[in-house]
C-alpha cells in the first residue's frame, strides 16, 4: 500500500473544506457519548502502542538521531549520552528530555472517523510524553479538522494552528515535524522555508521517506517540481521506521530525517543562494491544500 493510499484525508480533500475549517469557530459543544467514545479509543490505542515491540523499536531509531540529546553529564559526546540511555532491549530511559524542542504536526486527518489517524495521534501523544515535550509546544494543523476535532485537540493541551502555513513553518529552535503520509509539496515547502545550514540542522522530520520519493518519481519531475527535496537528498540522514504487520497501513514508508551540520557545510556556497518560492504551476496531482488566492 502506498503512502497516498494509506492516507485517509489530507491530500485529496476539496479546497472548500479547508475554507470552512478556517472560517468556522471551533467551540461547539461535544456530545457526552461521543466525548467518552473518543477518549476510550485514544486510551486503548495509546496503551496498545506503548506495549508493542514496534514502539520499542521506534525508540531505538529515534535515539540514534544524535540531535535527540538526553539530559546527562556534559563531559561526554552526544553519542555516548544516547547510548547511556538505552537499556538492553533498546528502550529509552526516563531521563531523556526534549523540553526545549517544538513539535509541529501536519496532516493528522479526521481522527474521529479514521482509525489510521487515531493510531497516528496515539503515536504523537506517546512521543511527546516519552521525550517530555510539553503538549502546548506541539502545534497541530490540518485544513480538514472538524469543530469537534479542534475542541479535542485543545482539550488534550495541544496548540491548534488556525492558519494554513502550507508547510512553510520557520524553524527558530530545534523542531520535530510529524508529517505522516503528507504530500510531496508540503515537504518541499518546509525545506524551502528553512533552506539554510542553521535552520535545517535544527530540523527533524518524521514522515514519508525521501529515498522512497526519489525511487518512485522520475528524476526530471523531482528536480522540476520538488527541487528542495531533490537537493536535500545530498545531505539528509534517513532512518526508516521498523516494519510491522500490525501497523503496516499506519506507518508505512515512514522515516526519520535529519540534516547534520557537518554534511550541510559540505554543500557548495551557491546551494544556499536566494531561492524562489515553489509555485507548482506545472505539477500534476498536487498533494496539498493551498490557501485561497486573493
C-alpha positions as CSV (number, residue, x, y, z in Angstrom):
1,X,0.0,0.0,0.0
2,X,1.4,3.4,-0.9
3,X,1.6,6.3,1.4
4,X,-1.0,8.2,-0.6
5,X,-3.5,5.3,-0.4
6,X,-2.9,4.8,3.3
7,X,-3.6,8.5,4.0
8,X,-7.2,8.9,5.0
9,X,-7.7,12.5,4.4
10,X,-5.2,15.2,3.9
11,X,-4.2,15.4,0.3
12,X,-7.5,14.7,-1.5
13,X,-9.9,16.9,0.3
14,X,-11.6,19.7,-1.8
15,X,-10.5,23.3,-1.0
16,X,-14.0,24.2,0.1
17,X,-13.5,22.1,3.2
18,X,-10.3,24.0,4.1
19,X,-12.1,27.3,3.8
20,X,-14.9,26.0,6.0
21,X,-12.5,24.8,8.6
22,X,-10.7,28.2,8.7
23,X,-13.9,30.3,8.8
24,X,-15.9,28.4,11.4
25,X,-15.3,28.8,15.1
26,X,-14.2,25.7,16.9
27,X,-16.1,26.0,20.1
28,X,-19.2,23.9,19.5
29,X,-20.2,21.6,22.4
30,X,-19.2,18.0,22.4
31,X,-21.9,15.3,23.0
32,X,-21.1,13.4,26.2
33,X,-21.4,10.0,24.5
34,X,-19.1,11.0,21.6
35,X,-16.6,12.5,24.1
36,X,-16.5,9.3,26.0
37,X,-16.1,7.2,22.9
38,X,-13.1,9.3,21.6
39,X,-11.4,9.1,25.0
40,X,-11.8,5.3,25.2
41,X,-10.5,4.8,21.7
42,X,-7.5,7.1,22.3
43,X,-6.6,5.4,25.5
44,X,-6.8,1.9,24.1
45,X,-4.7,2.7,21.1
46,X,-2.1,4.6,23.2
47,X,-1.9,1.7,25.7
48,X,-1.5,-1.0,22.9
49,X,1.1,1.1,21.1
50,X,3.1,1.7,24.2
51,X,3.3,-2.0,25.0
52,X,4.2,-3.0,21.4
53,X,7.5,-4.2,20.0
54,X,7.0,-1.6,17.3
55,X,7.2,1.3,19.7
56,X,10.2,-0.2,21.5
57,X,12.0,-0.4,18.1
58,X,10.9,3.1,17.2
59,X,12.5,4.4,20.4
60,X,15.8,2.9,19.4
61,X,15.6,4.6,16.0
62,X,14.8,7.9,17.5
63,X,17.7,7.7,19.9
64,X,20.2,7.1,17.1
65,X,19.3,10.6,15.8
66,X,22.1,12.4,17.6
67,X,20.1,15.5,17.9
68,X,17.9,13.8,20.5
69,X,20.3,14.5,23.3
70,X,19.4,13.2,26.7
71,X,20.0,15.1,29.9
72,X,23.2,13.7,31.3
73,X,26.7,15.0,32.2
74,X,28.1,17.5,29.7
75,X,31.6,16.0,29.5
76,X,30.8,13.1,27.1
77,X,29.9,13.0,23.4
78,X,26.4,13.1,22.2
79,X,26.6,9.5,21.0
80,X,27.8,8.4,24.4
81,X,24.9,10.3,26.0
82,X,22.4,8.5,23.8
83,X,23.9,5.1,24.4
84,X,23.9,5.6,28.2
85,X,20.1,5.9,28.0
86,X,19.5,2.7,26.1
87,X,18.7,-0.4,28.1
88,X,19.4,-3.9,26.8
89,X,16.3,-4.0,24.7
90,X,16.8,-0.6,23.1
91,X,14.1,1.2,25.2
92,X,14.5,4.8,26.3
93,X,15.4,5.7,29.8
94,X,13.1,8.1,31.6
95,X,16.0,10.7,31.7
96,X,15.6,11.7,28.1
97,X,14.2,15.3,27.8
98,X,13.5,17.4,24.7
99,X,11.7,20.1,26.6
100,X,13.5,22.8,24.6
101,X,12.1,21.3,21.3
102,X,9.0,22.3,19.5
103,X,6.9,19.8,17.6
104,X,4.8,20.6,14.5
105,X,2.2,18.1,13.2
106,X,0.7,18.4,9.8
107,X,-1.9,16.2,8.1
108,X,-3.1,14.3,11.1
109,X,-6.5,13.9,9.5
110,X,-10.0,13.2,10.8
111,X,-9.1,11.2,13.8
112,X,-12.8,11.0,15.0
113,X,-13.6,8.8,11.9
114,X,-10.4,7.3,10.6
115,X,-8.6,4.6,12.6
116,X,-5.2,5.3,10.8
117,X,-5.4,8.9,12.0
118,X,-6.2,7.8,15.6
119,X,-3.2,5.5,15.6
120,X,-1.0,8.4,14.4
121,X,-2.4,10.6,17.1
122,X,-1.6,7.9,19.7
123,X,2.0,7.8,18.5
124,X,2.2,11.6,18.6
125,X,1.0,11.8,22.2
126,X,3.2,8.9,23.2
127,X,6.2,10.6,21.6
128,X,5.5,13.9,23.4
129,X,5.2,12.1,26.7
130,X,8.3,9.9,26.3
131,X,10.6,12.7,25.2
132,X,9.0,15.2,27.7
133,X,8.0,17.8,25.1
134,X,5.2,19.9,26.7
135,X,1.9,19.4,24.8
136,X,1.4,23.2,24.4
137,X,4.7,23.1,22.4
138,X,3.1,20.8,19.8
139,X,1.5,22.8,17.0
140,X,-1.1,20.9,15.0
141,X,-2.8,21.8,11.7
142,X,-4.9,20.0,9.1
143,X,-7.3,22.1,7.0
144,X,-10.0,19.4,7.2
145,X,-10.2,19.3,11.1
146,X,-13.8,19.5,12.2
147,X,-15.0,21.7,15.1
148,X,-15.1,18.6,17.3
149,X,-11.6,17.6,16.4
150,X,-10.3,21.1,17.1
151,X,-12.0,21.0,20.5
152,X,-10.5,17.6,21.3
153,X,-7.0,18.9,20.4
154,X,-7.4,21.8,22.7
155,X,-8.7,19.7,25.5
156,X,-5.6,17.4,25.1
157,X,-3.4,20.5,25.6
158,X,-2.1,20.7,22.0
159,X,-1.9,24.0,20.2
160,X,-4.2,24.2,17.2
161,X,-2.8,26.4,14.4
162,X,-5.6,28.4,12.8
163,X,-3.7,29.4,9.6
164,X,-2.8,27.2,6.7
165,X,1.0,27.6,6.5
166,X,1.2,25.3,3.5
167,X,4.1,23.7,5.3
168,X,6.1,26.9,5.4
169,X,6.9,26.9,9.1
170,X,10.1,28.8,10.0
171,X,12.4,26.9,12.3
172,X,13.9,29.1,15.0
173,X,14.7,26.4,17.6
174,X,15.1,22.7,17.5
175,X,11.9,21.3,16.0
176,X,10.5,17.9,15.2
177,X,8.0,17.8,12.3
178,X,5.4,15.0,12.5
179,X,4.1,14.7,8.9
180,X,3.0,11.2,8.1
181,X,1.5,10.5,4.7
182,X,1.6,14.1,3.6
183,X,2.1,15.3,0.1
184,X,5.5,16.0,-1.5
185,X,4.7,19.7,-1.9
186,X,4.3,20.0,1.9
187,X,7.8,18.6,2.5
188,X,9.2,20.8,-0.3
189,X,7.7,23.9,1.1
190,X,9.1,23.2,4.6
191,X,12.6,22.7,3.2
192,X,12.3,25.9,1.1
193,X,11.3,28.0,4.1
194,X,14.2,26.7,6.1
195,X,16.8,26.4,3.4
196,X,19.9,27.3,5.4
197,X,22.5,25.4,7.5
198,X,21.3,27.0,10.7
199,X,17.6,26.0,10.2
200,X,18.0,22.6,8.6
201,X,20.5,21.5,11.3
202,X,17.7,22.1,13.9
203,X,15.1,20.2,11.9
204,X,14.0,16.6,12.2
205,X,11.2,15.3,10.0
206,X,9.2,12.2,10.8
207,X,7.4,11.5,7.6
208,X,7.4,10.0,4.1
209,X,10.7,8.5,3.1
210,X,12.7,11.0,0.9
211,X,14.5,8.0,-0.6
212,X,11.2,6.5,-1.4
213,X,10.1,9.7,-3.1
214,X,13.2,9.6,-5.2
215,X,12.7,6.0,-6.2
216,X,9.1,6.5,-7.2
217,X,9.4,9.8,-9.1
218,X,11.1,10.4,-12.4
219,X,14.3,12.4,-11.7
220,X,13.3,15.2,-14.1
221,X,10.0,15.7,-12.4
222,X,11.5,15.6,-8.9
223,X,14.1,18.3,-9.9
224,X,11.5,20.5,-11.6
225,X,8.6,20.3,-9.1
226,X,10.2,19.5,-5.8
227,X,13.8,20.9,-6.1
228,X,14.3,21.2,-2.3
229,X,13.6,17.5,-1.7
230,X,15.9,16.7,-4.6
231,X,18.8,18.9,-3.2
232,X,18.3,17.7,0.4
233,X,19.0,14.1,-0.7
234,X,22.7,15.0,-0.8
235,X,22.8,15.7,2.9
236,X,19.8,14.1,4.7
237,X,20.3,11.2,7.1
238,X,17.3,8.9,6.9
239,X,16.4,6.1,9.4
240,X,13.3,4.1,8.3
241,X,10.7,3.1,10.9
242,X,10.7,-0.7,11.7
243,X,8.4,-2.9,9.7
244,X,5.2,-4.0,11.5
245,X,2.4,-6.1,10.2
246,X,0.0,-4.7,12.8
247,X,0.8,-1.0,11.9
248,X,1.6,-1.5,8.2
249,X,-1.1,0.8,7.0
250,X,-0.3,3.5,9.6
251,X,3.4,3.9,9.4
252,X,4.3,2.5,6.0
253,X,7.0,4.4,4.1
254,X,7.9,6.4,7.2
255,X,11.4,7.5,8.1
256,X,13.2,9.9,10.5
257,X,15.1,12.6,8.6
258,X,17.8,14.8,10.0
259,X,20.3,17.2,8.4
260,X,23.7,17.0,10.2
261,X,25.6,20.3,10.2
262,X,28.8,18.6,9.0
263,X,27.1,17.4,5.9
264,X,25.3,20.7,5.2
265,X,28.6,22.6,5.3
266,X,30.0,20.3,2.6
267,X,27.5,21.8,0.1
268,X,28.8,24.5,-2.3
269,X,28.0,28.1,-1.3
270,X,25.8,28.6,-4.4
271,X,23.5,25.9,-3.0
272,X,22.3,28.5,-0.4
273,X,21.8,31.4,-2.7
274,X,18.4,33.1,-2.9
275,X,15.8,30.6,-3.9
276,X,12.4,31.3,-5.5
277,X,9.3,30.2,-3.6
278,X,7.8,27.0,-5.0
279,X,4.8,27.6,-7.3
280,X,3.8,24.1,-8.7
281,X,2.3,25.6,-11.8
282,X,3.1,22.6,-14.0
283,X,2.7,20.0,-11.2
284,X,0.2,17.2,-11.8
285,X,-1.7,15.5,-8.9
286,X,-0.6,18.2,-6.4
287,X,-1.0,16.7,-3.0
288,X,-1.5,19.8,-0.9
289,X,-4.4,22.1,0.0
290,X,-3.4,25.6,-0.8
291,X,-4.6,28.8,0.7
292,X,-7.2,30.6,-1.5
293,X,-5.6,33.3,-3.5
294,X,-6.8,36.9,-3.1
